[in-house]
């Protein structure tokens, strides 16, 4: 029999990663993307000779990438392979065994498609008083900087390090790929999570170990990069500290867009079809309540045996699936969920000055005068405060090819409330952007910036709502709160419609580039469990029952 046909909606990291796995497993896979090129949130903007990654720029767990590039047609999509092979894990008694300091950090299969390099420090974290903390995962450097800020917190760091490692080992290495499709799977692990104290808020967890406000911020801010409020996300996210310590932070030369293009190339080499400028209007569901294809905005119909949505969860159910087909995900439930904050992102290129030594790193976190209060304004009160914090990305410190000679290409990302706040961004946006750029100039992060800007553009929550079709203009999908975790997070296998699946930031396990690649593997496993591996031999494709 012929291979089963799959249509994946969206060519973001989730859609591309899943497409590679399914195509390798023998399915006949088509990815349809509304934009004019793949990437989704990882789209690339090119203007005036500058190249700007519009979304994710932090790459971790490089063996996830290597696993995808190593797949070949006719296997099982890598679904039976160990999720964390022994060679990528540090010895139990080693603090710093795997940390990569220089050279190329991608494996042999990755290196055929894209060059990935380690970034050190991982982040430079600037405090409002002008001091900073260079976080690089190095135990000696970390302890030295902690002692300089608050000597009394050294002992607390040792306890934090021990307890965060236990959460990492249980929550990431053992449970990271667990699909919580029923409540019983979740109930089995609840006692362990309480024992690890992983259900309290991350900020509350961190505050148990550190007296210094600065150090509480250093060891809790990272969840903002996956759409989570440190005051609300469960402390299981302390595992991010060890994910970064274990495998480092990396950058794809040419930008994250180079990795997107490499994934697209791999997918097509495996025989997959990628169609851009192909916006989906409706997921087609038959009388047996089974997904049987999609209808594009131009009226064209693509028939399929199963459909996967890499689109926003709320958009998938409220806009692409007719109401009569939804019992588990009715409109009221979808809209009642909490969604991540949105972003203003400013893309700008500026001229270098002779002899300039830019006092910035590749990744910079610039914290404002408030932390808890600002987070409450953004996530709970949903107001645009007078102050702000930002993530300033300067990739040309690593890869000068992203800008014309003698220039830097940057973006700065500022968390803001999503569109449920009712802010008119057409009116507010220009003033807000001017305020941010003036701050970078006048506070000395990029002196003389306003006179040196060669190009500039920006996006607001309007972009996420319009171009990315994201509910309320959220930037990261369903907010990673305790009540939206595990079984209570949108399921990768639809409960409403047979042969409909979800993948990506809104699905399990959550947002962030590594989690989205994990989501693809989890969804692929669900599909193979339901449909079997499609065995490829002698030009014929036969279905092989799932194990």
PyMOL commands that set and color helices and strands:
alter all, ss='L'
color gray80, all
select helices_A, chain A and resi 13-24+40-42+62-69+86-88+110-112+139-149+153-174+183-195+202-207+213-218+221-226+235-247+256-269+313-320+323-325+331-336+372-381+395-397+400-402+419-421+425-442+449-452+461-466+471-473+482-484+486-488+513-531
alter helices_A, ss='H'
color red, helices_A
select strands_A, chain A and resi 5-9+28-32+44-47+50-53+116-118+123-126+132-135+250-252+273-275+280-285+291-296+301-303+306-309+342-351+363-366+390-393+407-416+453-459+500-502+533-537+540-544
alter strands_A, ss='S'
color yellow, strands_A
deselect
rebuild
show_as cartoon
